[in-house]
Amino acid sequence: MAGKVKDMSKVKQMLRLHQNGVSNRQIATELSINKETVNRYIQRAKRDQLTIGELLKLDDPILQYRMTGGNPAYVDNRFEELKEKLPYYEKELERKHVTLKTLWEEYIIDNPAGYSLTQFRYHFRQHAKAKRKNPSSILKDLYVPGEKLFIDFAGDTMEYIDRETGELIKVQVFVACMPATDYGFAMAVPSQKSEDFIHALTSCFHALGGVPKIIVSDNLKAAVTKTDPYEPQINRIMEDMANHYGCVVVPARPRRPKDKGLVENHVKIVYNRVYAQLRNRKFFSLKELNCAIEEKMLAHNRKRMQQYPYSREEHFLATEKDQLQSLPHDKFEVRHYADLQVGLNSCIYLGRDKHHYSVPYIHIGEKSHVIYTRSLVKIYVKGECVAMHPRDSKRGGYTLEKSHLASNTQAYRDRSPQHYINRVHAGECKINSVRSYF
């Protein structure tokens, strides 16, 4: 059970009263226990293979394990193939004359090594059970499925060994959870800088298979370490990212410890089920480390929850995944901003790259607003995009568009070496003619 585990002597009193036909509400009153707590223990006892009488005869440690110990859900690779088809089977069952056995017969043709009919039925019923709203859920029912994603960085770092140098590289761990189903995500990144932070968050979206409507962070200004003088503020980056993915970003509500506690509790889970279980393993790349983290988080999400007869993954697939917004076709790129003056050479100078980009000559001397990403530079003057160039990091270089230059400048730049050779010859001829005259 979640929260503080009751003394088994108290649990045995609950079971004994239940065995004597006393209602759960009356048991709660008699023993001064929350009714929902009574409901959960009684439901757990009913699902146990032993009868109530047999449970009452168990020693307290054995009973406690049976009452509180979760069991893993699905570690079979066959479930990976089946889970994607569960929503389809659900819709097909609404059609006339379609039964689970019919759907299984179609499934087994495509998957000869798949589940038996009994297992197929079991997994489908688990999906349906997870989709139904559980009246025993108190806190989670306050959250709308697919609406919010809570994010944070774990306080402790992880590490891997550089193969070439043997250096121990410490990395940060990004943690996120969907509060309606407690579905979790974790990923190691080199730092908490903006681009690493955004990479982790967008990777989370792709792992979820969609975008929640609201991203909740404990403290946006502290979420990312700002060390680069050319970096925009994290709030601006997050807003750009949110606009690209069609979601909004809000901080956790002040004086609402439950908001902060949700993701912090998931950080504790990550410490226990990722950090602790990987403590004796050595990794030689960030990719290798993230593969191990992904494996442990998958096992965590598939572990049967103590309060409910289904796993976090089952609950997420049944109630949240379909509620997520679709991922956009193009990937988000971090935008950088600068206000620069157009120089006499009809160019702006981007200090980050030490590179020049041309602007129409009529804007010489005017202030421009520049927005640039890893691949593109856009230059705006008075609210109008007057130039757009592919980004070039060649230091001291020029990216020019011929039409941006004034006619005399174009004429000057169009002069070939032959032009100057001809001028030299013309000058020599003129000098010789003058000499002959005298």
C-alpha positions as CSV (number, residue, x, y, z in Angstrom):
1,M,0.0,0.0,0.0
2,A,1.1,3.5,-0.6
3,G,1.9,5.7,2.3
4,K,2.5,4.4,5.8
5,V,1.9,0.7,6.2
6,K,-0.6,-0.3,8.9
7,D,0.4,-2.6,11.7
8,M,-0.5,-6.1,10.7
9,S,-2.4,-6.5,14.0
10,K,-4.7,-3.7,12.8
11,V,-5.0,-5.3,9.3
12,K,-6.0,-8.6,10.9
13,Q,-8.7,-6.8,12.8
14,M,-10.0,-5.4,9.5
15,L,-10.0,-8.8,7.9
16,R,-11.7,-10.4,10.9
17,L,-14.5,-7.8,10.9
18,H,-14.9,-8.2,7.2
19,Q,-15.1,-12.0,7.7
20,N,-17.9,-11.4,10.2
21,G,-19.9,-9.4,7.6
22,V,-19.2,-5.9,8.9
23,S,-19.2,-3.2,6.1
24,N,-16.1,-1.4,5.2
25,R,-17.6,1.9,6.3
26,Q,-18.4,0.4,9.7
27,I,-14.9,-1.1,10.0
28,A,-13.4,2.3,9.3
29,T,-15.5,3.8,12.1
30,E,-14.8,1.1,14.6
31,L,-11.0,1.1,14.0
32,S,-10.7,4.9,13.4
33,I,-9.1,4.3,10.0
34,N,-9.8,6.1,6.7
35,K,-12.4,4.3,4.7
36,E,-10.3,4.3,1.5
37,T,-7.5,2.5,3.5
38,V,-9.9,-0.2,4.6
39,N,-11.2,-0.6,1.0
40,R,-7.6,-1.1,-0.3
41,Y,-6.7,-3.7,2.2
42,I,-9.9,-5.6,1.8
43,Q,-9.6,-5.5,-2.0
44,R,-6.0,-6.8,-1.7
45,A,-7.1,-9.6,0.6
46,K,-9.9,-10.6,-1.9
47,R,-7.4,-10.8,-4.8
48,D,-5.0,-13.0,-2.8
49,Q,-4.9,-16.7,-3.5
50,L,-5.4,-17.5,0.2
51,T,-8.8,-17.2,1.9
52,I,-9.4,-14.6,4.6
53,G,-9.2,-17.3,7.2
54,E,-5.8,-18.5,5.9
55,L,-4.5,-14.9,5.8
56,L,-5.5,-14.4,9.4
57,K,-3.3,-17.4,10.4
58,L,-0.1,-16.0,8.8
59,D,2.7,-14.5,10.8
60,D,2.7,-10.7,10.6
61,P,5.9,-10.4,8.3
62,I,4.4,-12.9,5.9
63,L,1.0,-11.1,5.9
64,Q,2.7,-7.8,5.4
65,Y,4.5,-9.0,2.3
66,R,1.3,-10.3,0.8
67,M,-0.6,-7.1,1.7
68,T,2.1,-4.6,0.5
69,G,4.5,-6.3,-1.9
70,G,3.9,-5.5,-5.6
71,N,4.6,-8.0,-8.3
72,P,6.1,-7.2,-11.7
73,A,3.8,-6.7,-14.6
74,Y,5.0,-7.6,-18.0
75,V,8.6,-8.3,-18.9
76,D,7.7,-10.4,-22.0
77,N,8.7,-8.8,-25.3
78,R,5.3,-10.1,-26.7
79,F,3.6,-7.3,-24.7
80,E,5.5,-4.7,-26.7
81,E,3.8,-5.9,-29.8
82,L,0.4,-6.3,-28.1
83,K,0.2,-3.0,-26.3
84,E,0.1,-0.9,-29.5
85,K,-2.9,-2.9,-30.7
86,L,-5.0,-2.7,-27.5
87,P,-6.9,0.5,-28.5
88,Y,-7.7,-1.1,-31.9
89,Y,-9.1,-4.2,-30.2
90,E,-11.1,-2.0,-27.9
91,K,-12.8,-0.3,-30.9
92,E,-13.3,-3.5,-32.8
93,L,-15.2,-5.0,-29.8
94,E,-17.8,-2.3,-30.2
95,R,-18.7,-3.7,-33.6
96,K,-21.4,-6.3,-34.0
97,H,-20.5,-10.0,-33.5
98,V,-16.9,-9.3,-32.7
99,T,-15.5,-11.2,-29.7
100,L,-12.2,-11.4,-28.0
101,K,-11.7,-14.9,-29.4
102,T,-12.2,-13.6,-32.9
103,L,-9.6,-10.8,-32.3
104,W,-7.2,-13.3,-30.8
105,E,-7.5,-15.6,-33.8
106,E,-6.5,-12.6,-36.0
107,Y,-3.7,-11.7,-33.6
108,I,-2.2,-15.2,-33.6
109,I,-2.1,-15.4,-37.4
110,D,0.1,-12.3,-37.4
111,N,2.0,-13.4,-34.3
112,P,2.4,-17.2,-34.3
113,A,4.6,-17.0,-31.2
114,G,2.2,-14.6,-29.4
115,Y,0.1,-15.0,-26.3
116,S,-2.3,-17.8,-25.8
117,L,-6.1,-17.0,-25.7
118,T,-6.1,-16.9,-21.9
119,Q,-3.2,-14.5,-21.7
120,F,-4.6,-12.4,-24.5
121,R,-7.9,-12.0,-22.6
122,Y,-6.0,-11.3,-19.4
123,H,-4.0,-8.4,-20.9
124,F,-7.0,-6.9,-22.6
125,R,-9.0,-7.0,-19.4
126,Q,-6.1,-5.4,-17.6
127,H,-6.2,-2.6,-20.2
128,A,-9.9,-2.1,-19.7
129,K,-9.5,-2.2,-15.9
130,A,-6.8,0.5,-16.0
131,K,-9.0,2.6,-18.2
132,R,-11.9,2.6,-15.8
133,K,-11.7,5.4,-13.2
134,N,-10.8,3.8,-9.8
135,P,-13.0,5.2,-7.0
136,S,-10.1,4.5,-4.6
137,S,-7.8,7.0,-6.3
138,I,-7.9,10.2,-4.2
139,L,-5.0,12.4,-5.3
140,K,-4.6,11.2,-8.9
141,D,-8.2,11.8,-9.8
142,L,-7.5,15.5,-9.4
143,Y,-5.4,15.4,-12.5
144,V,-6.8,15.2,-16.0
145,P,-5.2,12.4,-18.1
146,G,-2.7,13.8,-20.6
147,E,-2.9,17.3,-19.3
148,K,0.3,17.8,-17.2
149,L,3.9,16.7,-17.2
150,F,6.0,17.5,-14.1
151,I,9.8,18.0,-14.7
152,D,12.9,18.4,-12.6
153,F,16.6,17.5,-12.4
154,A,17.8,14.9,-9.8
155,G,20.1,16.4,-7.2
156,D,22.7,13.6,-7.5
157,T,24.7,12.9,-10.6
158,M,25.5,9.7,-12.5
159,E,28.7,9.0,-14.3
160,Y,30.5,7.1,-17.1
161,I,34.1,6.5,-18.1
162,D,35.6,8.1,-21.2
163,R,37.1,5.3,-23.2
164,E,40.0,7.3,-24.6
165,T,41.1,9.2,-21.5
166,G,39.8,7.1,-18.7
167,E,38.3,10.2,-17.2
168,L,35.2,9.9,-15.0
169,I,32.5,12.1,-16.6
170,K,29.6,13.2,-14.3
171,V,26.2,13.8,-15.9
172,Q,22.9,15.3,-14.8
173,V,19.7,13.2,-14.7
174,F,16.5,14.7,-16.0
175,V,13.3,13.3,-14.5
176,A,9.7,13.7,-15.5
177,C,6.3,12.2,-14.6
178,M,2.7,12.2,-15.7
179,P,0.8,12.8,-12.5
180,A,-2.5,11.3,-13.5
181,T,-0.9,7.8,-13.9
182,D,2.5,8.3,-12.2
183,Y,4.2,7.2,-15.5
184,G,7.9,8.2,-15.3
185,F,10.8,9.1,-17.6
186,A,14.5,9.7,-16.8
187,M,17.5,10.5,-19.0
188,A,21.1,11.5,-18.5
189,V,22.4,14.6,-20.2
190,P,25.9,16.3,-20.1
191,S,24.7,19.3,-18.2
192,Q,21.7,21.5,-17.1
193,K,22.5,24.0,-19.9
194,S,19.5,25.1,-22.0
195,E,20.2,22.9,-25.1
196,D,20.8,19.8,-23.0
197,F,17.6,20.6,-21.0
198,I,15.5,21.0,-24.1
199,H,17.0,17.9,-25.6
200,A,15.9,15.9,-22.6
201,L,12.5,17.4,-22.6
202,T,11.8,16.8,-26.3
203,S,13.2,13.2,-25.9
204,C,10.6,12.8,-23.2
205,F,7.8,13.9,-25.6
206,H,9.0,11.3,-28.1
207,A,9.2,8.6,-25.4
208,L,5.6,9.4,-24.4
209,G,4.5,9.4,-28.0
210,G,2.9,12.8,-27.7
211,V,2.8,16.2,-26.0
212,P,1.0,17.0,-22.8
213,K,-0.9,20.3,-22.6
214,I,1.0,21.8,-19.6
215,I,4.6,21.4,-18.5
216,V,5.1,22.1,-14.8
217,S,8.6,23.0,-13.5
218,D,9.5,23.8,-9.9
219,N,11.6,26.8,-10.8
220,L,12.2,27.7,-14.5
221,K,15.0,30.2,-13.7
222,A,16.9,27.6,-11.7
223,A,16.1,24.7,-14.0
224,V,19.0,25.4,-16.3
225,T,22.5,26.8,-15.5
226,K,23.1,29.9,-17.7
227,T,26.9,30.2,-18.4
228,D,27.0,31.4,-22.1
229,P,26.8,35.2,-22.6
230,Y,25.0,34.5,-25.9
231,E,22.4,32.2,-24.3
232,P,18.8,33.5,-24.1
233,Q,17.0,33.2,-20.8
234,I,15.6,29.7,-20.1
235,N,12.1,31.2,-19.8
236,R,12.3,32.4,-23.4
237,I,13.6,29.1,-24.7
238,M,10.9,27.2,-22.9
239,E,8.2,29.6,-24.3
240,D,9.6,29.0,-27.8
241,M,9.6,25.3,-27.3
242,A,6.1,25.3,-25.9
243,N,4.8,27.3,-28.8
244,H,6.5,24.9,-31.2
245,Y,4.9,21.8,-29.6
246,G,1.5,23.5,-28.8
247,C,1.7,23.3,-25.0
248,V,2.2,25.8,-22.2
249,V,4.9,26.1,-19.5
250,V,3.9,27.1,-15.9
251,P,5.9,27.0,-12.6
252,A,4.7,24.9,-9.7
253,R,2.2,26.8,-7.7
254,P,3.8,28.7,-4.7
255,R,3.0,27.2,-1.3
256,R,1.7,24.0,-2.9
257,P,4.1,21.3,-1.7
258,K,2.1,18.6,-3.4
259,D,3.0,20.1,-6.8
260,K,6.7,20.0,-6.1
261,G,6.4,16.7,-4.2
262,L,5.0,14.7,-7.2
263,V,8.2,15.0,-9.3
264,E,10.4,15.0,-6.2
265,N,8.8,11.7,-5.2
266,H,9.7,10.4,-8.7
267,V,13.2,11.5,-8.2
268,K,13.4,9.3,-5.1
269,I,12.0,6.4,-7.1
270,V,14.7,7.0,-9.7
271,Y,17.3,6.9,-7.0
272,N,16.0,3.6,-5.8
273,R,15.2,1.9,-9.1
274,V,17.9,3.3,-11.3
275,Y,20.8,4.7,-9.3
276,A,20.9,1.9,-6.7
277,Q,20.4,-0.9,-9.2
278,L,23.1,0.4,-11.6
279,R,25.6,1.3,-8.8
280,N,28.0,-1.6,-9.5
281,R,27.9,-1.3,-13.3
282,K,30.4,0.7,-15.4
283,F,29.5,2.6,-18.5
284,F,31.8,3.9,-21.2
285,S,29.5,6.3,-23.0
286,L,26.5,8.5,-22.4
287,K,24.5,6.4,-24.9
288,E,25.3,3.2,-23.0
289,L,24.3,4.8,-19.7
290,N,21.0,6.0,-21.1
291,C,20.2,2.6,-22.5
292,A,20.6,1.2,-19.0
293,I,18.4,4.0,-17.5
294,E,15.7,3.4,-20.1
295,E,15.7,-0.3,-19.3
296,K,15.3,0.3,-15.5
297,M,12.6,2.9,-16.1
298,L,10.7,0.5,-18.3
299,A,10.8,-2.1,-15.6
300,H,9.6,0.5,-13.1
301,N,6.7,1.5,-15.3
302,R,5.8,-2.1,-15.8
303,K,5.9,-3.1,-12.2
304,R,2.4,-3.7,-10.7
305,M,1.5,-0.8,-8.4
306,Q,0.6,-1.6,-4.8
307,Q,-2.7,0.2,-4.7
308,Y,-4.0,-0.9,-8.1
309,P,-4.3,-4.2,-10.0
310,Y,-2.3,-2.8,-13.0
311,S,1.0,-1.2,-13.8
312,R,1.8,2.5,-14.6
313,E,2.4,1.6,-18.2
314,E,-1.0,-0.1,-18.5
315,H,-2.7,2.8,-16.9
316,F,-0.8,5.3,-19.1
317,L,-1.7,3.4,-22.3
318,A,-5.3,3.1,-21.3
319,T,-6.0,6.6,-20.1
320,E,-3.3,9.1,-21.1
321,K,-1.6,8.3,-24.4
322,D,-4.6,8.9,-26.5
323,Q,-5.1,12.3,-24.7
324,L,-1.7,13.6,-25.7
325,Q,-1.3,16.1,-28.5
326,S,0.4,14.9,-31.7
327,L,4.1,15.5,-32.1
328,P,5.0,18.1,-34.8
329,H,6.7,16.9,-38.0
330,D,9.8,19.1,-37.5
331,K,12.1,19.0,-34.5
332,F,12.4,22.1,-32.3
333,E,15.6,24.1,-32.5
334,V,16.7,26.5,-29.8
335,R,16.3,30.1,-31.0
336,H,18.9,32.8,-30.1
337,Y,18.2,36.6,-30.3
338,A,20.3,39.7,-30.9
339,D,19.7,43.4,-31.6
340,L,22.4,44.5,-34.1
341,Q,23.1,47.6,-36.2
342,V,23.5,47.3,-40.0
343,G,27.0,48.5,-40.8
344,L,28.3,50.6,-43.7
345,N,29.2,47.4,-45.5
346,S,25.5,46.5,-45.6
347,C,26.0,43.6,-43.1
348,I,25.2,42.8,-39.5
349,Y,28.0,41.2,-37.5
350,L,27.0,38.1,-35.4
351,G,29.4,38.2,-32.5
352,R,28.7,34.6,-31.5
353,D,30.1,33.2,-34.8
354,K,32.2,36.3,-35.7
355,H,30.5,36.2,-39.1
356,H,28.9,38.9,-41.3
357,Y,25.5,38.5,-43.0
358,S,24.2,40.9,-45.6
359,V,21.1,43.1,-45.3
360,P,19.5,45.3,-48.1
361,Y,21.7,48.5,-48.3
362,I,18.7,50.8,-47.7
363,H,18.8,49.7,-44.1
364,I,22.4,50.8,-43.5
365,G,22.7,52.4,-40.1
366,E,19.3,51.0,-38.8
367,K,18.7,48.7,-35.9
368,S,17.9,45.1,-36.7
369,H,16.4,42.3,-34.6
370,V,18.1,38.9,-35.4
371,I,16.7,35.5,-34.6
372,Y,19.1,32.5,-35.3
373,T,19.0,28.8,-34.8
374,R,21.6,26.1,-35.5
375,S,20.8,26.2,-39.2
376,L,19.2,29.6,-40.1
377,V,19.7,33.4,-39.5
378,K,16.7,35.7,-39.9
379,I,17.1,39.5,-39.9
380,Y,14.2,41.8,-39.1
381,V,14.0,45.6,-39.5
382,K,10.9,47.5,-38.3
383,G,8.9,44.2,-37.9
384,E,9.7,42.9,-41.4
385,C,12.0,40.0,-42.3
386,V,14.4,41.7,-44.7
387,A,17.0,38.9,-45.0
388,M,17.4,35.2,-44.4
389,H,20.6,33.2,-44.6
390,P,21.9,29.7,-43.8
391,R,24.0,30.0,-40.7
392,D,27.7,29.9,-41.2
393,S,30.2,29.6,-38.3
394,K,33.3,30.5,-40.4
395,R,35.0,33.1,-38.4
396,G,35.6,36.4,-40.2
397,G,33.6,35.2,-43.2
398,Y,30.8,36.9,-45.1
399,T,27.5,35.6,-46.3
400,L,26.3,37.9,-49.0
401,E,23.3,38.2,-51.3
402,K,24.1,40.2,-54.4
403,S,20.7,42.0,-54.5
404,H,21.4,43.4,-51.0
405,L,24.3,45.5,-52.2
406,A,24.1,49.0,-53.7
407,S,24.8,49.3,-57.4
408,N,28.2,51.0,-57.0
409,T,29.2,48.3,-54.5
410,Q,28.0,45.6,-56.9
411,A,30.0,47.2,-59.7
412,Y,33.1,47.3,-57.4
413,R,32.7,43.7,-56.4
414,D,32.0,42.5,-59.9
415,R,35.3,43.9,-61.2
416,S,37.6,41.0,-62.3
417,P,41.4,41.0,-62.3
418,Q,41.3,41.5,-66.0
419,H,39.6,44.9,-65.4
420,Y,42.6,46.1,-63.4
421,I,45.0,44.6,-66.0
422,N,43.2,46.5,-68.7
423,R,43.4,49.7,-66.7
424,V,47.1,49.2,-66.2
425,H,47.6,48.7,-70.0
426,A,45.4,51.8,-70.7
427,G,47.5,53.8,-68.2
428,E,50.7,52.8,-69.8
429,C,49.4,53.7,-73.3
430,K,48.4,57.1,-72.0
431,I,51.8,57.7,-70.5
432,N,53.6,56.6,-73.7
433,S,51.4,59.0,-75.8
434,V,52.2,61.9,-73.4
435,R,55.9,61.1,-73.7
436,S,55.8,61.0,-77.5
437,Y,54.0,64.3,-77.5
438,F,56.9,66.0,-75.6
